[in-house]
């Protein structure tokens, strides 16, 4: 009897081992793995290579009652670290047509040429019209630091994905009037991004009071590789509502890391 009992116990132990090995529960971040830790690691990882290539895809919608207009943006962006330079080659598609454009940014100077135009337009990189065309996931690391410095109305979460192989940093901003957050970088970004749509509405005869703009939602996410700490994807989405005429504006942009960029970005010869 003692032998059978011991054998049964041994079999029970052996049968339990495969079950433990097949557990798929993902471990949560430890106490030492704070969002700030992951941002530090990501900054170091992205700076450790000369440059990166990102695929960009964006969409914006302006909705009034049952009418809607939308535009889709797609591009490839090359980014170098030292010196800091960007090259963006993309196109914008609306219900009417598709038009290409090319953008170079060197430090604080930008050069933009749209399809059909032989000339480059020079502008400051901080010009809102230029800033709206630059979707830089590396710069989003600083945006997340801003979320965590002033957290009122902002929820920042840290989650492990893909069986621990990826880390997600996500920020969600609660609904509020944009005028109530004058010193928040995310509010300034939303106001800057929505401005061209507001200008189009004014041209169409719609009265717009920017002090009454309501942020319905704002979400931003960085997904990092757990082993290399490199940025895999960056996603940004927000919706703004105007107080009159039931008008809403929604924008969504995603950048996907397509690998290292080892060349130099230089000023084209046809830029005067």
C-alpha positions as CSV (number, residue, x, y, z in Angstrom):
1,X,0.0,0.0,0.0
2,X,2.8,2.4,0.8
3,X,4.4,1.7,-2.6
4,X,1.2,2.4,-4.5
5,X,0.6,5.5,-2.6
6,X,4.1,6.8,-3.3
7,X,3.8,6.0,-7.0
8,X,0.5,7.8,-7.2
9,X,2.0,10.9,-5.6
10,X,4.9,10.8,-8.0
11,X,2.6,10.5,-11.0
12,X,0.6,13.4,-9.7
13,X,3.7,15.5,-9.4
14,X,4.9,14.6,-12.9
15,X,1.5,15.4,-14.5
16,X,1.5,18.8,-12.8
17,X,4.8,19.9,-14.4
18,X,3.6,20.3,-18.0
19,X,0.6,22.4,-16.8
20,X,3.0,24.8,-15.1
21,X,5.2,25.0,-18.2
22,X,2.2,25.9,-20.4
23,X,1.0,28.9,-18.3
24,X,0.5,31.9,-20.6
25,X,-0.2,34.6,-18.0
26,X,2.0,37.6,-18.7
27,X,3.9,39.0,-15.8
28,X,3.1,42.6,-15.0
29,X,5.7,45.3,-14.7
30,X,7.7,45.1,-11.5
31,X,8.0,48.0,-9.0
32,X,11.3,49.0,-10.6
33,X,9.8,49.2,-14.1
34,X,8.2,52.6,-14.0
35,X,7.2,54.6,-17.1
36,X,10.1,56.9,-16.5
37,X,12.5,53.9,-16.5
38,X,11.1,52.8,-19.9
39,X,11.4,56.3,-21.4
40,X,15.0,56.5,-20.3
41,X,15.8,53.1,-21.8
42,X,14.0,54.0,-25.1
43,X,15.8,57.4,-25.4
44,X,19.1,55.6,-25.0
45,X,18.2,52.9,-27.5
46,X,17.0,55.3,-30.2
47,X,20.0,57.5,-29.8
48,X,22.4,54.5,-30.1
49,X,21.8,54.3,-33.9
50,X,22.6,56.9,-36.5
51,X,19.0,57.0,-37.8
52,X,15.6,55.4,-38.2
53,X,13.0,54.8,-40.9
54,X,9.3,55.1,-40.0
55,X,6.1,54.3,-42.0
56,X,3.4,56.9,-41.3
57,X,-0.3,56.6,-41.8
58,X,-2.8,59.2,-40.7
59,X,-6.5,60.0,-41.1
60,X,-8.6,63.1,-40.3
61,X,-12.4,63.5,-40.4
62,X,-14.5,66.6,-40.1
63,X,-18.1,65.7,-39.4
64,X,-21.1,68.0,-39.5
65,X,-24.5,66.5,-38.8
66,X,-24.6,63.7,-41.4
67,X,-22.0,65.1,-43.7
68,X,-18.4,64.1,-43.5
69,X,-15.1,65.0,-45.2
70,X,-11.9,63.1,-44.7
71,X,-8.3,63.0,-45.8
72,X,-5.8,60.1,-45.6
73,X,-2.1,60.7,-45.2
74,X,0.7,58.2,-45.9
75,X,4.4,58.7,-45.9
76,X,7.9,57.3,-45.2
77,X,10.0,59.3,-42.9
78,X,13.8,59.1,-42.5
79,X,15.3,60.5,-39.3
80,X,19.0,61.0,-38.4
81,X,20.3,61.8,-34.9
82,X,23.5,63.7,-35.4
83,X,22.9,66.1,-37.0
84,X,19.1,66.0,-36.4
85,X,17.4,65.9,-39.8
86,X,14.2,64.6,-41.2
87,X,13.1,63.6,-44.7
88,X,9.4,62.9,-45.3
89,X,8.0,61.7,-48.6
90,X,4.3,61.2,-48.6
91,X,0.9,62.0,-50.1
92,X,-2.5,63.3,-49.0
93,X,-5.7,61.7,-50.4
94,X,-9.1,63.3,-50.3
95,X,-12.3,62.5,-52.0
96,X,-11.2,64.7,-54.9
97,X,-7.6,63.8,-55.5
98,X,-4.3,62.6,-54.3
99,X,-1.3,64.9,-54.1
100,X,2.3,64.2,-53.1
101,X,4.6,66.3,-51.0
102,X,8.2,66.2,-49.8
103,X,9.6,67.7,-46.7
104,X,13.1,68.2,-45.4
105,X,13.9,69.5,-41.9
106,X,17.4,70.5,-40.7
107,X,17.5,71.8,-37.2
108,X,15.0,74.7,-37.2
109,X,14.7,75.1,-40.9
110,X,12.2,73.3,-43.1
111,X,11.8,73.0,-46.9
112,X,8.5,71.8,-48.3
113,X,7.6,71.1,-51.9
114,X,4.1,70.0,-53.0
115,X,3.4,68.0,-56.2
116,X,3.1,70.2,-59.2
117,X,5.2,73.0,-57.8
118,X,8.8,73.4,-59.0
119,X,9.8,75.5,-56.0
120,X,10.6,74.7,-52.4
121,X,9.0,76.7,-49.7
122,X,11.3,77.5,-46.8
123,X,9.8,78.0,-43.3
124,X,10.6,77.6,-39.6
125,X,10.3,74.1,-38.3
126,X,8.1,75.5,-35.6
127,X,5.6,76.9,-38.1
128,X,2.3,75.2,-37.3
129,X,1.8,74.3,-41.0
130,X,5.2,72.5,-40.9
131,X,4.9,71.0,-37.4
132,X,1.6,69.4,-38.4
133,X,3.4,67.5,-41.2
134,X,6.1,66.1,-38.9
135,X,5.1,62.9,-37.1
136,X,8.2,62.0,-35.0
137,X,7.8,59.1,-32.6
138,X,11.1,59.9,-31.0
139,X,9.8,63.3,-30.0
140,X,6.8,61.5,-28.4
141,X,9.1,60.3,-25.6
142,X,9.3,63.9,-24.4
143,X,5.5,64.2,-24.7
144,X,5.1,61.3,-22.3
145,X,7.3,62.9,-19.8
146,X,5.0,65.9,-20.0
147,X,2.0,63.7,-19.3
148,X,3.6,62.4,-16.1
149,X,4.7,65.8,-14.8
150,X,1.2,67.2,-14.8
151,X,-1.1,64.3,-14.2
152,X,-4.4,66.0,-13.5
153,X,-7.0,64.6,-15.9
154,X,-4.3,62.3,-17.5
155,X,-4.1,58.6,-16.9
156,X,-0.8,57.0,-17.8
157,X,-0.7,53.2,-17.8
158,X,2.2,50.7,-18.3
159,X,1.3,47.3,-19.7
160,X,3.3,44.3,-21.0
161,X,2.2,42.8,-24.4
162,X,3.0,39.8,-26.5
163,X,4.0,37.5,-23.6
164,X,6.3,40.2,-22.2
165,X,8.1,40.9,-25.4
166,X,6.7,44.4,-25.7
167,X,5.8,47.2,-23.4
168,X,3.0,49.7,-23.9
169,X,3.0,53.2,-22.5
170,X,-0.5,54.7,-22.9
171,X,-1.8,58.1,-22.0
172,X,-5.6,58.9,-21.8
173,X,-6.7,62.5,-21.3
174,X,-10.2,63.1,-19.8
175,X,-12.7,65.3,-21.7
176,X,-12.5,69.0,-21.0
177,X,-12.5,72.4,-22.7
178,X,-9.1,73.1,-24.4
179,X,-9.2,76.6,-22.9
180,X,-9.1,75.1,-19.4
181,X,-5.6,73.6,-20.1
182,X,-3.6,76.5,-21.6
183,X,-0.3,75.2,-20.2
184,X,-0.6,71.6,-21.2
185,X,1.6,70.5,-24.2
186,X,-1.1,67.9,-25.3
187,X,-3.7,70.7,-25.5
188,X,-1.4,72.9,-27.5
189,X,-0.8,70.0,-29.9
190,X,-4.5,69.4,-30.3
191,X,-5.2,73.1,-31.0
192,X,-2.4,73.2,-33.5
193,X,-3.6,70.1,-35.3
194,X,-7.2,71.2,-35.5
195,X,-6.4,74.8,-36.7
196,X,-6.4,74.1,-40.4
197,X,-9.8,72.5,-40.1
198,X,-11.1,75.6,-38.2
199,X,-9.7,77.8,-41.0
200,X,-11.6,75.9,-43.6
201,X,-14.8,76.2,-41.6
202,X,-14.4,79.9,-41.3
203,X,-13.8,80.1,-45.1
204,X,-17.1,78.3,-45.5
205,X,-18.9,80.8,-43.3
206,X,-19.1,78.8,-40.1
207,X,-18.5,80.9,-36.9
208,X,-15.9,79.3,-34.7
209,X,-15.2,80.3,-31.1
210,X,-11.9,78.6,-30.1
211,X,-12.5,79.2,-26.4
212,X,-15.4,76.9,-26.6
213,X,-13.6,73.9,-28.2
214,X,-14.1,70.7,-26.2
215,X,-11.6,67.9,-26.2
216,X,-13.8,64.8,-26.3
217,X,-10.9,62.4,-26.0
218,X,-7.2,62.2,-26.5
219,X,-5.2,58.9,-26.5
220,X,-1.5,58.3,-27.2
221,X,0.5,55.1,-27.0
222,X,4.1,54.1,-27.4
223,X,4.9,50.4,-27.9
224,X,8.5,49.4,-27.1
225,X,10.6,46.3,-27.6
226,X,11.2,44.8,-24.2
227,X,14.7,43.5,-25.1
228,X,16.1,46.3,-27.2
229,X,13.9,49.1,-25.8
230,X,13.4,50.5,-29.3
231,X,10.2,52.2,-30.3
232,X,8.1,49.8,-32.4
233,X,5.0,51.9,-32.9
234,X,3.6,55.3,-31.8
235,X,-0.2,56.0,-32.0
236,X,-2.0,59.3,-31.4
237,X,-5.7,60.0,-31.6
238,X,-8.0,62.8,-30.5
239,X,-11.4,64.2,-31.1
240,X,-12.5,67.9,-30.7
241,X,-16.1,69.1,-30.7
242,X,-17.3,72.5,-31.7
243,X,-20.2,73.9,-29.6
244,X,-22.4,74.8,-32.6
245,X,-23.7,72.9,-35.7
246,X,-22.8,69.5,-34.2
247,X,-19.3,69.6,-35.7
248,X,-16.5,67.2,-34.6
249,X,-12.9,66.8,-35.8
250,X,-11.0,63.6,-35.4
251,X,-7.4,62.8,-36.2
252,X,-5.6,59.5,-35.9
253,X,-1.9,58.9,-36.8
254,X,0.3,55.9,-36.4
255,X,4.1,55.5,-37.0
256,X,5.7,52.1,-37.4
257,X,9.4,51.5,-37.1
258,X,10.8,50.0,-40.3
259,X,14.4,49.7,-39.1
260,X,17.7,51.6,-39.0
261,X,18.6,54.3,-41.5
262,X,22.3,54.5,-42.1
263,X,22.6,57.2,-44.8
264,X,22.9,61.0,-44.5
265,X,20.0,63.4,-45.1
266,X,21.3,66.3,-47.2
267,X,19.8,69.5,-48.7
268,X,18.7,68.7,-52.3
269,X,20.7,70.5,-55.0
270,X,17.6,72.3,-56.3
271,X,17.0,74.1,-53.1
272,X,18.3,77.6,-53.5
